[in-house]
Amino acid sequence: MTSKTEEKATQKKFARLSKSSKILKVIIEAIQDKKGEHIITLDLRKINEAVSDFFIVCEASSTTQVKAIADWVEVSAKKECGEIPYKHEGHSAAQWILIDYVNVVVHVFLSETRKFYKLEEMWSDGESTEEEDEALVHLESLNKKAAKKSSVKEESVKKAPAKKAAVKKETVKKAPAKKAAAKKEPVKKAPAKKAVAKKEPVKKAPAKKAAAKKEPVKKAPVKKSAATKSPLRRQKNN
């Protein structure tokens, strides 16, 4: 008699998965939650001798982390998809833990062990896709936006003083020229007008006054002597 897990396994072999299958996303997110590194999905559907549709390969820097990733994958797959692994191996050494969900097999390696076995090269005929952490991608996009904003601010800061300096130089150069021109014109013309106005009355006024004084001085004595002499002589004669 076959067990229930074996029956489920035979049923899953006929139900092929796709890249958008929920269980693949759940497993990848579980690995990312525990800081698994260099996550790669191998699509083996076009290989006839392949034992599964997909391999998901990742690595960790310590055996403790390897166990933590493997345990969290099993918990997440059961909670989110109701999936229990057909079998799992390697928990005791924790250098290479294999979790078999029939259509998906998860390989959690210690970094050195992964380099030694080179599983991706053994299945190089499959289509390899490197999975990126969405949180890291989001952080990178935010950092790029912040860098662009800072570069735009620096450019605006550098350009603004240059414009102000040019405006100041133009005003400084033009303003004195206008003031100098305004000062030179009244200084030259004003004294000439005043000198002409003063010279004309100075020359003419003394001539008129002298003529007015000389006429009565000469005529008055003549009239008075003629008038006084005539009656006195007449009285003496009488």
C-alpha positions as CSV (number, residue, x, y, z in Angstrom):
1,M,0.0,0.0,0.0
2,T,1.2,3.5,-0.8
3,S,1.1,6.3,1.7
4,K,-0.8,9.5,1.2
5,T,2.4,11.6,0.5
6,E,3.3,9.2,-2.3
7,E,-0.1,9.5,-3.8
8,K,0.1,13.3,-3.7
9,A,3.5,13.1,-5.3
10,T,2.3,11.0,-8.2
11,Q,-0.6,13.5,-8.7
12,K,1.8,16.5,-8.7
13,K,3.9,15.0,-11.4
14,F,1.1,15.4,-13.8
15,A,0.3,18.9,-12.7
16,R,3.1,21.1,-14.2
17,L,4.0,24.4,-12.6
18,S,4.7,27.7,-14.2
19,K,7.0,30.6,-13.2
20,S,4.0,32.5,-11.7
21,S,3.0,29.6,-9.5
22,K,2.2,30.6,-5.9
23,I,4.5,28.1,-4.2
24,L,7.6,29.4,-6.1
25,K,6.9,33.0,-4.9
26,V,6.3,31.8,-1.3
27,I,9.5,29.8,-1.2
28,I,11.6,32.7,-2.6
29,E,10.0,35.2,-0.2
30,A,10.7,32.8,2.7
31,I,14.4,32.6,1.7
32,Q,14.6,36.4,1.4
33,D,13.0,36.8,4.9
34,K,15.9,34.9,6.4
35,K,18.5,36.8,4.4
36,G,19.4,34.0,2.0
37,E,21.9,35.1,-0.7
38,H,22.3,34.5,-4.5
39,I,18.9,33.0,-5.0
40,I,18.6,31.3,-8.4
41,T,15.6,29.6,-10.0
42,L,16.4,26.8,-12.5
43,D,13.6,26.0,-15.0
44,L,14.0,22.3,-15.9
45,R,10.7,21.8,-17.7
46,K,12.4,21.4,-21.1
47,I,14.8,18.7,-19.8
48,N,13.2,15.2,-20.2
49,E,15.4,13.5,-17.5
50,A,14.8,16.2,-14.9
51,V,13.4,15.0,-11.6
52,S,11.4,18.2,-11.1
53,D,10.0,21.3,-12.9
54,F,12.0,23.8,-10.9
55,F,15.1,24.0,-8.6
56,I,15.4,26.9,-6.2
57,V,19.0,27.3,-5.1
58,C,20.3,29.7,-2.4
59,E,23.2,30.0,0.1
60,A,23.9,31.1,3.6
61,S,27.1,32.2,5.5
62,S,26.7,29.7,8.4
63,T,25.1,26.4,9.3
64,T,22.7,28.1,11.7
65,Q,21.4,30.3,8.9
66,V,21.1,27.3,6.6
67,K,18.8,25.6,9.1
68,A,16.8,28.8,9.7
69,I,16.2,29.2,6.0
70,A,15.1,25.6,5.5
71,D,12.8,25.6,8.5
72,W,11.1,28.9,7.4
73,V,10.6,27.6,3.9
74,E,8.7,24.6,5.2
75,V,6.6,26.7,7.6
76,S,5.7,29.3,4.9
77,A,4.9,26.7,2.3
78,K,2.5,24.9,4.7
79,K,0.9,28.1,5.9
80,E,0.5,29.9,2.6
81,C,0.0,26.9,0.2
82,G,-0.9,24.0,2.4
83,E,2.2,22.1,1.0
84,I,4.2,19.6,3.0
85,P,7.5,18.4,1.6
86,Y,7.7,14.9,0.1
87,K,11.0,14.5,1.8
88,H,13.9,16.6,3.2
89,E,17.5,15.8,3.8
90,G,20.7,17.2,5.3
91,H,19.4,18.9,8.5
92,S,22.0,17.1,10.7
93,A,25.1,18.5,8.9
94,A,23.3,21.7,7.7
95,Q,25.7,22.2,4.9
96,W,23.3,21.3,2.1
97,I,19.6,20.9,3.0
98,L,17.3,19.6,0.3
99,I,13.5,20.1,0.6
100,D,11.5,18.2,-2.1
101,Y,8.0,19.4,-3.0
102,V,8.1,17.0,-6.1
103,N,7.6,19.7,-8.7
104,V,9.8,22.1,-6.8
105,V,13.1,21.2,-5.1
106,V,14.7,23.7,-2.7
107,H,18.5,23.5,-2.2
108,V,19.9,25.5,0.7
109,F,23.7,25.5,0.7
110,L,26.5,26.7,2.9
111,S,28.5,29.1,0.7
112,E,31.6,26.9,0.5
113,T,29.5,23.7,-0.2
114,R,27.7,25.4,-3.0
115,K,31.0,26.3,-4.7
116,F,32.2,22.7,-4.3
117,Y,29.2,20.9,-5.9
118,K,28.4,23.5,-8.5
119,L,24.8,22.4,-8.9
120,E,23.9,25.1,-11.4
121,E,26.6,23.9,-13.8
122,M,25.3,20.3,-13.6
123,W,21.9,21.6,-14.8
124,S,23.1,24.3,-17.1
125,D,20.7,23.2,-19.8
126,G,17.9,24.7,-17.7
127,E,16.9,28.3,-17.8
128,S,18.5,30.2,-15.0
129,T,16.9,33.3,-13.3
130,E,18.5,35.2,-10.5
131,E,15.9,36.4,-8.0
132,E,16.3,39.9,-6.6
133,D,15.1,40.9,-3.1
134,E,12.2,43.3,-3.7
135,A,13.1,45.2,-0.5
136,L,16.7,45.7,-1.8
137,V,15.4,46.7,-5.2
138,H,13.1,49.3,-3.6
139,L,15.9,50.6,-1.4
140,E,18.2,50.9,-4.5
141,S,15.5,52.9,-6.4
142,L,15.0,55.2,-3.4
143,N,18.8,55.8,-3.2
144,K,18.9,56.6,-6.9
145,K,16.1,59.1,-6.6
146,A,17.8,60.7,-3.6
147,A,21.0,60.9,-5.6
148,K,19.3,62.5,-8.5
149,K,17.6,65.1,-6.2
150,S,20.9,66.0,-4.6
151,S,22.6,66.4,-7.9
152,V,19.8,68.7,-9.1
153,K,20.1,70.8,-6.0
154,E,23.9,71.0,-6.4
155,E,23.5,72.2,-10.0
156,S,21.0,74.8,-9.0
157,V,23.2,76.0,-6.2
158,K,26.2,76.3,-8.5
159,K,24.2,78.1,-11.2
160,A,22.4,80.6,-9.0
161,P,25.5,82.5,-7.7
162,A,26.8,82.9,-11.3
163,K,23.6,84.6,-12.4
164,K,23.6,86.9,-9.4
165,A,27.2,87.8,-9.9
166,A,26.6,88.7,-13.6
167,V,23.7,90.9,-12.6
168,K,25.8,92.7,-10.0
169,K,28.6,93.3,-12.4
170,E,26.3,94.8,-15.0
171,T,24.7,97.2,-12.4
172,V,28.1,98.1,-11.0
173,K,29.6,99.0,-14.4
174,K,26.5,100.9,-15.7
175,A,25.6,102.9,-12.6
176,P,28.8,105.0,-12.3
177,A,28.7,105.9,-16.0
178,K,25.2,107.4,-15.6
179,K,26.2,109.4,-12.5
180,A,29.3,110.8,-14.1
181,A,27.4,111.9,-17.2
182,A,24.8,113.6,-15.1
183,K,27.5,115.4,-13.0
184,K,29.5,116.7,-16.0
185,E,26.7,118.3,-17.9
186,P,25.5,120.8,-15.2
187,V,29.0,121.6,-14.1
188,K,30.1,122.9,-17.5
189,K,26.9,124.8,-18.5
190,A,25.9,126.5,-15.3
191,P,29.0,128.8,-14.8
192,A,28.8,130.1,-18.3
193,K,25.2,131.3,-17.9
194,K,25.9,133.0,-14.6
195,A,29.0,134.8,-15.9
196,V,27.0,136.3,-18.9
197,A,24.2,137.4,-16.6
198,K,26.6,139.2,-14.3
199,K,28.7,141.0,-16.9
200,E,25.8,142.7,-18.7
201,P,24.3,144.6,-15.8
202,V,27.8,145.5,-14.3
203,K,28.9,147.4,-17.5
204,K,25.6,149.2,-18.3
205,A,24.5,150.4,-14.8
206,P,27.4,152.8,-14.0
207,A,27.1,154.5,-17.3
208,K,23.4,155.4,-16.7
209,K,24.1,156.7,-13.2
210,A,27.0,158.9,-14.2
211,A,25.0,160.5,-17.0
212,A,22.1,161.1,-14.6
213,K,24.3,162.8,-12.1
214,K,26.3,165.0,-14.5
215,E,23.3,166.7,-16.1
216,P,21.7,168.3,-13.0
217,V,25.1,169.4,-11.6
218,K,26.0,171.4,-14.6
219,K,22.6,173.0,-15.3
220,A,21.5,173.9,-11.8
221,P,24.1,176.5,-11.0
222,V,23.6,178.3,-14.3
223,K,19.9,178.7,-13.8
224,K,20.2,179.8,-10.2
225,S,22.9,182.5,-10.9
226,A,20.9,183.9,-13.7
227,A,17.8,184.1,-11.7
228,T,19.4,185.7,-8.6
229,K,21.5,188.2,-10.4
230,S,18.7,189.9,-12.3
231,P,16.5,191.0,-9.4
232,L,19.4,192.3,-7.3
233,R,20.7,194.4,-10.0
234,R,17.2,195.9,-10.6
235,Q,16.7,196.7,-7.0
236,K,20.1,198.5,-6.7
237,N,19.4,200.5,-9.8
238,N,16.0,201.6,-8.5
